[in-house]
Amino acid sequence: MPERILEVEDLTIDIPVPSGVLHPVQGISFHVDRGETLCIVGESGCGKSLTSLAVMDLLPQKAIRRAARLELDKSSILDIGERPMADIRGNRMSMIFQEPMTSLNPAYTIGNQLAEALLRHRKVTASEARDRAIYLLERVGITAAKGRLGQYPHQLSGGLRQRVMIAMALMCEPDLIIADEPTTALDVTIQAQILHLLAELQDEFHMGLILITHDLGVVARVADRVAVMYAGQIVEKGTAAQIYESPTHPYTQGLLACIPIPGKTERGAHLGAIPGIVPSLVGDMRGCHFASRCPLAHDPCWREDVALTPAASEGHDYRCVLAPDKTAASFDIEAVA
């Protein structure tokens, strides 16, 4: 039986705005096991990053977080207070933010920022924290690590800054790391190196990993399980093989249809696209959130709130009123491996 690291059940986030109440995350549930990679995927604005911030309890002050259950290693971290949560952040779970240049403090050296977490959470000397920082910088592929400790973030390239962020997240050997689009600002070669590095480190430290991304190519390479988000909800979840080989929700199929297939998609050919726009998440919403963009939408889709239901195979769920065989041809796609 896999060791459960994180359990999230019925997580909801509400944010008061001038025009009403914004509902960016609406009743989502997922879990992460030790040594497992869960990819949360979806287009910008679907609630992926807010979900990760909710787990870390780093939401904006006006945001209201609710959940039936939020547990780290079988212990509740829901509404435990700021001081206990501060003891967990950076220690038992860490986060790699999307843009390291805005996440690293420009006024402090790399060495200062790396050592801070270890000095905060462990009874170690400054010298021991420095040695740990050097080891992890070398482990994430940064040469001349000792000399880098005295440098400031602006003196490093984007790829090196991202590696520093990964090293910082590992300082206390956490059980769980949340990586929020860690390769977005990097070129393709560096992206591949960072993903390979994360996979190696996860295997070495045997930690759970949540990777948040909109890049389905990245997901195909690293995911054990996938949760597809749209308009604040998880619309489909399952193993990577289930999602790529048997996508059931029309939105998942639409995302896959947008990916060019090497050797099959001709140069200059039109890529797939999902028509329409994402609905507003302000105020009450009824029915399927994807109905206005779905080629299979019919009357019940607009009237009924849709729950996640089992698809054809175990552990594969989707949010649609239609049976899996009825959604199979919603978008013209070819499975990608």
C-alpha positions in Angstrom: 0.0 0.0 0.0 1.6 3.3 -1.1 2.3 5.8 1.7 -0.1 8.7 1.4 1.7 12.1 1.8 -1.0 14.6 0.9 -4.8 14.3 1.0 -7.0 17.1 -0.3 -10.8 16.7 -0.2 -13.4 19.2 -1.4 -11.1 22.2 -1.5 -12.8 25.5 -2.3 -11.5 29.0 -2.6 -13.7 32.1 -2.7 -12.4 35.7 -3.2 -14.6 38.7 -2.8 -14.3 41.1 -5.7 -16.2 44.3 -6.6 -18.6 42.5 -8.8 -19.4 39.7 -6.4 -17.5 36.6 -5.3 -14.9 34.9 -7.5 -14.9 31.1 -7.2 -11.5 30.1 -8.7 -11.3 26.7 -7.1 -14.5 24.7 -6.6 -14.6 21.5 -4.6 -11.5 19.7 -5.9 -10.1 16.5 -4.4 -6.8 14.7 -5.0 -4.0 12.9 -3.2 -0.2 12.4 -3.6 1.7 9.3 -2.5 5.4 9.1 -1.5 7.6 8.8 -4.6 4.7 9.8 -6.9 4.4 12.6 -9.4 0.9 14.2 -9.8 0.6 16.7 -12.6 -2.1 19.3 -12.4 -2.7 20.6 -15.9 -5.0 23.1 -17.6 -4.9 26.5 -19.3 -4.1 29.7 -17.6 -6.7 30.9 -15.1 -8.1 27.5 -14.3 -7.1 27.5 -10.7 -3.9 25.4 -10.7 -1.6 27.9 -8.9 -4.2 28.9 -6.4 -4.7 25.3 -5.6 -1.0 25.0 -4.8 -1.0 28.2 -2.7 -4.0 26.9 -0.8 -2.2 23.7 0.1 0.8 25.9 1.4 -1.6 28.3 3.1 -0.2 31.2 1.1 -3.4 32.6 -0.4 -4.1 36.3 -0.6 -5.5 37.8 2.6 -9.0 38.2 1.3 -9.2 34.7 -0.1 -11.4 32.2 1.9 -10.2 28.6 1.9 -12.5 25.7 2.8 -11.9 22.0 2.7 -13.5 18.8 4.1 -9.9 17.5 4.6 -6.4 18.8 4.1 -3.8 16.4 5.5 -0.1 16.1 5.3 1.2 12.6 6.2 -2.2 11.9 7.9 -2.0 15.0 10.1 -4.5 17.9 9.4 -3.0 21.2 8.3 -6.4 22.9 7.8 -6.7 26.0 9.9 -3.9 25.1 12.3 -2.7 28.7 12.6 0.2 30.6 11.1 3.0 29.6 13.5 2.4 25.8 13.1 2.1 26.3 9.4 5.3 28.2 9.2 7.0 25.3 10.9 5.8 23.0 8.0 6.5 25.3 5.0 10.0 24.8 3.8 10.5 21.9 6.2 8.0 19.1 5.5 6.7 20.6 2.3 8.3 23.1 -0.1 7.4 25.0 -3.2 9.3 25.9 -6.3 7.7 29.1 -7.7 7.1 29.9 -11.3 9.5 32.8 -11.7 12.7 32.5 -9.6 13.8 36.1 -10.2 10.7 37.4 -8.3 10.9 34.6 -5.7 14.5 35.1 -4.7 15.3 38.2 -2.7 17.6 40.5 -4.7 19.1 42.0 -1.5 20.5 38.7 -0.1 23.1 36.4 -1.5 22.3 32.9 -2.7 24.1 31.5 0.3 22.1 33.5 2.8 18.8 32.4 1.2 19.7 28.8 1.0 20.9 28.6 4.6 17.9 30.4 6.0 15.5 27.5 5.8 17.8 25.0 7.4 18.7 27.4 10.2 15.0 28.1 10.8 13.9 24.4 11.0 16.9 22.4 12.1 19.4 22.7 15.0 22.5 23.2 12.9 25.4 25.6 12.8 25.9 28.2 10.1 28.9 26.1 8.9 26.7 23.0 8.6 24.0 25.0 6.7 26.7 26.3 4.3 28.0 22.8 3.7 24.4 21.5 3.0 23.9 24.4 0.6 27.1 23.6 -1.3 26.2 19.9 -1.5 22.7 20.7 -2.9 24.0 23.3 -5.4 26.4 20.7 -6.7 23.6 18.1 -6.7 21.4 20.3 -8.9 24.2 20.7 -11.4 25.7 24.1 -10.5 29.4 24.2 -11.0 31.8 26.1 -8.6 29.0 25.9 -6.0 31.1 27.3 -3.2 31.7 30.5 -5.1 28.0 30.9 -6.1 27.1 31.3 -2.4 28.4 34.9 -2.4 26.5 35.8 -5.6 23.2 37.6 -5.9 20.2 36.4 -7.9 20.8 39.0 -10.7 24.2 37.5 -11.3 22.8 34.1 -12.4 21.0 33.0 -15.5 17.4 31.9 -15.5 18.3 28.3 -15.6 20.8 28.7 -12.7 18.2 30.6 -10.6 15.7 27.8 -11.1 18.3 25.3 -10.0 18.9 27.4 -6.9 15.1 27.4 -6.2 15.1 23.6 -6.4 18.1 23.4 -4.1 16.4 25.7 -1.6 13.3 23.5 -1.7 15.4 20.5 -0.8 17.4 22.0 2.1 15.2 20.3 4.8 14.5 17.1 2.7 10.7 17.6 2.6 8.1 14.9 2.1 6.4 16.9 -0.6 7.5 19.5 -3.2 5.0 21.6 -5.2 6.6 22.9 -8.5 4.5 25.6 -10.0 5.4 25.7 -13.7 9.1 25.5 -13.0 10.1 25.5 -16.7 7.9 28.2 -18.1 10.6 30.9 -18.5 13.3 28.5 -19.7 14.4 27.5 -23.2 13.6 24.0 -24.4 17.1 22.5 -23.6 17.1 23.9 -20.0 13.5 22.7 -19.6 14.5 19.2 -20.3 17.4 19.4 -17.9 15.3 20.7 -15.1 12.6 18.0 -15.6 15.3 15.3 -15.6 16.8 16.8 -12.5 13.5 16.8 -10.7 12.9 13.2 -11.6 16.3 12.2 -10.3 16.0 14.1 -7.0 12.5 12.7 -6.4 13.9 9.2 -6.8 16.8 10.0 -4.5 14.9 11.7 -1.7 11.7 9.5 -2.3 9.4 12.5 -2.0 5.9 13.3 -3.4 5.9 15.8 -6.3 3.0 18.0 -7.5 4.0 19.5 -10.9 1.7 22.3 -12.1 1.9 23.0 -15.8 -0.1 23.8 -19.0 2.4 21.8 -21.1 1.0 18.4 -21.9 4.3 17.4 -23.5 5.9 17.8 -20.1 3.1 15.9 -18.4 3.6 12.9 -20.8 7.3 12.6 -19.8 7.1 12.8 -16.0 3.6 12.1 -14.6 2.4 9.1 -12.8 -1.1 10.5 -12.4 -2.8 13.5 -14.0 -5.6 15.9 -12.9 -7.0 18.1 -15.6 -8.5 21.4 -14.4 -10.9 23.7 -16.2 -12.7 26.7 -14.8 -11.9 25.9 -11.1 -12.8 22.2 -11.3 -11.0 18.9 -11.9 -12.8 17.6 -15.1 -10.7 14.4 -15.4 -8.2 12.5 -13.4 -6.4 9.2 -13.7 -3.0 7.7 -14.5 -0.9 9.2 -17.3 -1.7 6.2 -19.5 -5.4 6.6 -19.0 -5.4 10.3 -19.7 -3.3 10.0 -22.9 -4.6 6.7 -24.3 -8.3 7.1 -23.3 -9.1 10.8 -22.7 -12.8 10.9 -21.8 -13.8 14.5 -21.0 -14.2 16.7 -24.1 -11.9 19.3 -22.6 -9.1 16.8 -22.2 -9.6 15.7 -25.8 -9.5 19.3 -26.9 -6.2 19.9 -25.1 -4.7 16.8 -26.7 -6.0 17.9 -30.1 -3.9 21.1 -29.8 -0.6 19.2 -29.6 1.4 18.7 -32.9 2.4 15.1 -33.3 6.0 14.7 -34.5 6.1 12.8 -37.8 2.3 13.2 -38.3 1.5 16.8 -38.1 2.6 18.4 -41.4 4.6 21.6 -41.4 2.3 24.6 -41.9 -0.8 22.6 -41.0 -3.5 24.2 -38.8 -3.2 23.1 -35.1 -6.2 22.1 -33.1 -8.1 24.7 -31.1 -10.9 24.8 -28.6 -13.5 27.4 -29.7 -15.1 29.9 -27.3 -13.8 31.4 -24.1 -13.6 30.4 -20.4 -16.8 31.4 -18.5 -16.7 33.9 -15.7 -16.1 32.4 -12.3 -17.8 35.3 -10.5 -21.2 34.6 -9.0 -23.3 31.4 -9.1 -22.6 28.9 -11.8 -24.9 26.1 -12.9 -24.4 23.1 -15.1 -21.2 22.0 -16.8 -18.5 24.7 -16.9 -17.4 23.5 -20.3 -20.8 23.5 -21.9 -20.4 26.7 -23.8 -17.3 25.3 -25.7 -18.3 21.7 -26.0 -19.4 20.3 -29.3 -21.5 17.7 -27.5 -23.3 20.0 -25.2 -27.1 19.5 -24.9 -29.9 20.6 -22.5 -28.9 18.6 -19.4 -25.4 20.1 -19.6 -26.8 23.5 -18.8 -29.2 22.5 -16.1 -27.4 19.9 -14.0 -24.3 20.3 -11.8 -22.0 17.5 -12.9 -20.0 15.3 -10.5 -16.9 13.3 -11.2 -17.9 9.8 -12.2 -15.9 6.6 -13.0 -14.8 6.1 -16.6 -14.1 2.8 -18.2 -11.1 1.8 -16.0 -10.4 1.9 -12.3 -9.0 5.2 -10.9 -10.1 7.1 -14.0 -12.8 9.7 -13.3 -14.4 12.4 -15.5 -17.0 15.2 -15.1 -19.6 14.7 -17.8 -23.3 13.8 -18.1 -22.5 11.6 -21.1 -21.2 8.0 -21.0 -17.5 7.5 -22.0 -18.5 5.9 -25.4 -20.6 9.0 -26.2 -17.7 11.5 -25.7 -15.2 9.5 -27.7 -15.5 11.6 -30.9 -15.9 15.1 -29.4 -12.6 16.3 -30.8 -10.4 14.8 -33.5 -7.3 13.7 -31.7 -4.6 11.1 -31.9 -3.2 9.7 -28.6 0.3 10.9 -27.7 2.7 8.8 -25.7 
